[in-house]
Amino acid sequence: LMAYEAACGCSTFALLGLAVSGRNAPHIKERVQRVSHMDDVAFVDYLGQIGGTPREVLEQPELMALLTPMLRADFGMVDDYLAQERLMALDCPVWAFYGTEDKATPRPHMEAWQSVARRDFELTALPGGHFFIEPQRTAIPQTLGILGNLGNLGNLGNLGNLESRPDA
């Protein structure tokens, strides 16, 4: 959602594209219960269900006491997010990635990102749950390079070292 909002604010220059993963499209508000408002037991249980946090961390009350406010704030931004009344369509390709086992963000909610793509839209399913991205670290940059025809930008590992790019 933050990337989408940032892209909406970039009207003065052309975007190469927007890649999103593991988050419903801006206008989809499907969560029945606000995660950020769950009691501590339910909140920690939810974190365990979606994965991404090692069980050893979840089982340490002192550590969770430090992490919970930050995690609640993160979920709170999503819980409280209100899409603009009229969605802004982006004039750039939109790539949506989701985990085939992700119960928090099902395929139809990821397909809905197509409504913000004025140009090309590509939906890619990858094995895994909500945190599918970790084991798929190499698949996503490869896919973006192929789908976006981005040339040297397709290798996201080199973005931090622009001087190594021949066109920099």
N, C-alpha and C positions, 0 to 999 in steps of 0.2 A: 504494500500500500504506500509506503514511503517513496519507493522508486516511482510508482505511478504519479503520485503528487508532484514529485520533483520533475518528472517528464512533462507534466501539464504546465509547469512554470517555465519551461525552456522554450518559449515561443520565439525567442530572438535568434536561435540557431538550430540547425538541423541535427536531429538525433539519429544515430546509427541504428538504434533499436532499443526495445525494452524487453528484458528477460525477467520473468516472474516464476516463482515456484512456491508450492506449499501454502498458498493463500488464496482464498476466494476472490473472485473479481470484486471490484469496489462496490458494486451495487447489490451484491449478494449478502444478505444478513440472515444466516441460517442458524446461528448458535442459539439454542434454547436457553441455556444457562450461561451467564457471564462468568467466564473462567476466573477473572480477576476478583470476583466477589465470593468465590467458593471458600468454605471454611478450610483451615489448614490441612486437615486429614484428606478431604476431597481434592484439594489442590495438589498435594503431593501424589495422591493416587492418579490423578489426571496426567501429571508429568510422567509418571511411570508408564501409563498406557500409551502415550504418544511417542515415547522413546526419546533418545537424545541426551538424557541425563542418566549417568550410570547409577545402578541400584545402590552401590556403596555410598554415593553422595546423598541419595534420597533417604538413606537410613541413618544419617548423621544429623541429629537434631540441632547441634550447635552450628554446623555448616549451613543447614537449611534456614536457620534463623537469619544468617547473613545474606543468603541468596534470595530468599522468598520476596522481600520488598522489591528487588530489581526485577525478578521474574513476573511478579504481579503487575508492575508498571508496564512491562512489555505487553502482557496480555491485555492490560487496561487500554492501551492505545488502540488495539484491534477491537476490543469490546465497545469502545466509545466512538469509533470512527464513523463518520457520517459522509457518505458520498455526496458529491454535488447533486443538486436536484436533476440536472441534465448532465450526463456523463460527457466528458471531453474525449473525443476521438483523437488518437495520436496519429500524426502523419509520419509514422515509422513502423517498421515491422515489429510485431509482438510475438515473443516466443514464450510459451507456457510449459513448464515442466511439472510433473507430479509423480508421486510414488504410487505404484499400483496397489499397495497395501495400506495406503493412507486413509484412515477413517475420518480424520479431522477435515480433510479437503478432498472430497470425492471428485471424480472426473467431470460431472456436469458443472460443478462450481469452477473448475479450471477452464472448461470450454467457454464459459461466460466471459472470459477475458477477450474473446473475439469481438465483443461489442465495443471495445475501446480501440480496436485496430482499424484505422481507416485504410491501411494498406494490408500487407501480408500478415497472416496469422498462422502459427504452427504450434500444435499441441503434441508434446512428446511424453509418453509414459515410460518410466524407468522402474526397474524392480526395486522394491523397498517400501518402507512406511513413510511417515511424515518427515523423517530425517534421511530420506533416500540419498540426498545430495552427497553425504560424506563418502559412501562407497562408490559414487558415480563421478568423482572429481574430474576424471579425464574425459568422460562421455559428454559432459555438458559443453566444455570449450570446443571440442571437436564438432558437436552438433551446431553450435553457434557459428563456427567458421564455415561449415558447409551450407547451412540454411541462409545465413546472412551474406554469403559471398563477401566476407569482410577482409579478405586477404590477410595481411600481417596481424590484424586485430583478432583474427580467429584464434590465435594462440594467446589466451588470456594470461598465461603465466608470464608473458613478456611485457604486460602493460605497465608495470612499475619501472621498467628499464627502457624508456622511450628512445634513449640514445642508441640502443642496439638495433633499432628499426631503420631500414634503409630510407624510408620516407620522412623520418623525423627531422 
